[in-house]
Amino acid sequence: MSSETDHLISELEKKFDKINQKTETHLEGLLWSKPITYWDYIQTDALLNLQTQRTILPDEMVFIMYHQVNELLFKMILWEIQQLCHTEKPETAFFTTKLDRISRYFDMLTTSFDIMGDGMEVEQYMKFRNTLTPASGFQSAQYRLIEFSSTDLINLIDYRFRATIDRNTPYEHALEHLYWQAAGKDHATGEKSFLILEFERKYKAQFLRHMEEYNTINVWQKFKQLPESDQKNPELIKAMRHYDHTVNITWVMGHLNAARKYIEGSGVGTGEATGGSDWKKYMHPKFQRRIFFPELWTEDELKNWGENC
């Protein structure tokens, strides 16, 4: 055997010795293992069989696949956020690399609405959307986890209740006053819709755990751990503002404009969202007042958030 092979076997022996395994057993296992293929590694067959239409309308497939792609990108974003936020004292270079990755994924999301916006016939959408009721994109749990992971919880609270909530507020009470709760409640009675009741039944426990986990280690808190000089670096501040603006204005407006085209522009139906939410007020940035990093924006920018969209 070559010296390189000797070295590899030595390293394998060290690896398996740490877990009380025999190197010979694992090497013998390689004799009977199948060569890896692209389709096995990517699980192509499983992935391509996850699209199940509820109607016979062809463009429903576009709608399904587009949202599945979104969820995959959400998972990629959460993967990077998890690494960043669970690093005890991230170096500035590491922080910047992760932030750039996260922003690029959201840039992809914000430029992708034409795929759905121009990729479906309005007539088809207005037919198959009724089979989706009461489901709604509102119910994307990963998107909520991204929000909890990005900023202090107070910045996700409905601005009407922020003065009554602080870090000592129980998480369950804070959850009841998040900005998106208003979209899932009857304005007259305050009762929760089926949309939000089912959403919370499925994810409430996970949300509460995530809110607590990221309370002091979210992206904003990690930024505040960087050296003071780096926190003032114009390029890093620009990157933070870009992420904030992309998620909370550009992405939201792309979604809103697509909804306007299909729900309002079709002239068909009542103009209501499938989940029954007041989608125009819920989705527009100037009503949400959701800003991840308010300290990085001027008073005038904060006052006019989303006004020029």
N, C-alpha and C positions, 0 to 999 in steps of 0.2 A: 504494500500500500504506500501511496505517496505521503509525504509529510503533511500535506493539506488534509488528506483523508484521516490520517492519524489525529490531527487537531480537531476535526469535526466530531469524530467518535469520542474523543476526550471531553469535548464540550457537551455532547449528548449525555455522556455518563454523569457529568456534574448535574445536568438538568434533571435527569430521572432519579438520581440519588437523593435529591432534595425532597422528592415526593415518594420515596421508598418504592421506586419502580425499577424493574430490570431492563437495562438497555437492550439485551438480546430479544426480549419479548416484543418490544416495540419495533425493532428492526425486522423481526420475522413477520410482524403484522404488515409491513410494507410489501412483502412478497405477494400478499393476497389482496391488497387494496387496488381499486380501479383507478386508472388515470383520471384526473379532474378534467372536466369539460366546462366550457363557457356556460352552457345551459344549466348544468348542475350547480355551478358556483353561484350564478345570478338567480337561480330558481325561476328561469324564464317561463316554463310551463305553468307553474303556480301563479306567477305574477300576471300572465296574460289570460288567466281564467278567473280573475277577480272582478271582471266587468259583467254585471248581470242587469240587463234592461228590465224595466217594468212595463214597457210599452213596445209597440212595433215600429215606432218612429226612429229612423236612422240617427238623427242628430242627438238623441238622448245618449248615445254612446260617446259622443264628443263631450257632453256635460259630465258624464261619469268619469271618463279618463282624465279630464282636466282637473277635477277636484281630487282625484287620487294622486296626480302629480303634485298638486299643492300640498297634500298631506305628507308626501315623501320629502318635499323641500322643508316643510315644518320640522320633520324629524331630523333632517340634516342641521337645521338651525339649532334645535335643542341639543343636539350632539356636541356642537361647538360651544354653546353656552354652558353646558354641564362641565366641560373641561376647563373653561375659563373660570367659572365661579367656584369650582371646588379646588382650585389651586390656591394654597394659603396666602402666599404673597407673590402674585404674578409680576414678572419683570415687564417693563413697558413694551419691549419688543414682542413678547408673547401676547400681551393684552392686545396690541395693535394688530397682530396677525389674526387672532381669533375674531376681533371686531370686523376686520376686513372681510373675512370669510362669511360671517353672519350677514353683513351688508350686501355682499354679492348675491347671496341666496335670495334676499328680499328684493334686490334689483331685478333678478330673474322673475320673481313673482309679479312685480309691478309692471313689467313690460310684457307680460304674458296674457293680459286680458283680451287682446285682439284675437287670440286663439279661440276664445269662447265668444267674445263680443261679435266677431265677424265670421265665426265658424259654425254658427247655427242659424237655421231659418227661424225667424220670429214666430211664424205660424206653428211650426213644430214645437218650439219651446212652450208656447202658450197652451198647447194641448198636453204635453207630457208633464208639465210642472204640477198639474192638478193631482197627478198620481203620487206626488212627493209629499203632499200635505199630511201631517204637520211638520215634517222634517225641514231643517233649515241649515244653511252654512253657519248660522249663529251657534250651532251645536258642535263646532270644531273645538275639541278639548285641547288639542296641541297648541292652537292659537292662543288660548287662555294661558297655557303654561308658559309660552314665550313671553306674554305680558308680565306674569308674576316673576319671571326670571330676569327681566330687563330693568326693572325700576322699583323704587320703594312703593309699598302698597298704597300709601296715601295718594299717589299720583294716578291710581286706577279707581279711586273712590269717586262716585258722583259728586261733582263740585259743590252741589247744594248741601252736602253732608260733611264736607271735609273738616269743618271747624269743630265737629263733634267727635272726631276720630283721631287717635294717636297710636303710638307704638304699643301702648298698654291695652288697647282695645282687643277683645277676644276676636280670633280670626273668623269665627262663625258670624259674629256681628258685622265685621268688615265685609264678608262675602255678601251679606244681604244688602250692602250699600255700594257695591261695585257699579261702575257707570253703565254696564250692560244690563243690569237688573231692570232698569226702567223700561227697556224694550220688551221685556217679557211679562209685564204686569198690566192689568187693566187700569187705565188712568182714573177711572171713576171709583172703583172699589179697592184698588191696590192688590187684588187677588192675582196670583201667579197663573200664567197660561199653562196649558198642557205642554207646550214647547219647552218651557224652562223647568217645569216640574220633572219631566223625563230626563232633561239634561242633568239636573242636580241629582236625581236618583242614581244615574249612572256614574257621575264624576265628582260629586260633592266631597266625598272622603278624600279622594286623590287631590282635589284642589286645596283643601285645608292643609294637607300634609305638605304640599308644594309651597303654599304661601308661607308656612312656618320655616321650611327648609331654606328658602331664598330670602327670608326677611332681612338678613344682614350680609348676604353674600351675592346679591344680585349684581348685574353688570354695572349699575351706577355705584354701588358700594365698592366694587373692585376698582373702578376708576378712581375713587377717593382714596384708595390705598396706594396709588402710584405716587412717586416723588412729586412734591409740590411744583417743581419746575416743569415736569412733564405734563401735569394737569393744566398748565398754562400754555402748552405747546400749541400754536395755531393749527397745525396740521392734524393733531390728535383731536382737538376741539371740533374741527371741521368734520372729521370722520364720525364723531359722536353725534353731531347735529345732523349729518347725512342719514345716519341710521334712524334717529328719532323722526326726522321729516319723512323718510321713506316709508316707515311702518305706519306712522300716525296721520299722514296726509296723502302722500302719493298712492300708496297701496289702497287706502280707504276710498279715495276718490275714484280710482280705477274700478273698484268693486261697485261703488255707488253709480257711476256712469253706465256700467254694464247693466245694472239693475234698472236704471231709468230707461234704457233702450228697450228692454224686453217687457218690463212690467208696466211702465207708463207709455212708452212710445208705440206699443202695439195697438192700443185702443181697444183691447179685448180684456174682459174681466173687470174686477173691482179695483185693481191697482194695489192689492194687498200682497204682502209677502206670504210664502207658503206656510211659514210658522206663525203668521198672524201678527208679527211685530210691526211697530211704527217705523218702518225701515228708513224712511227719509230722514227722520230726526235721529234715529239711532246711529246711522252710518256717517252722517256728515261731521267732519272734524270740529266745526265751530260749535256743535251741540255736545259732542262727546267731551271736549276739553281734555283729551287724554294726551299728556306730554311726558315722555319718559325722563327727560333731563331738563327740567325747567330752569335750573340754575345756569344753563348754557345759552339761554335766550334772553334777549333784551325785554324790558317791560312792555315796549310797544309791540314786539313780536308775539309775546304771550297774550296781550290784549286782543290782537287781531288774528289769533290762531285759526287758520282755515277759512278766513273771511274772503280771501281772493281766489278761492277755488272755483 
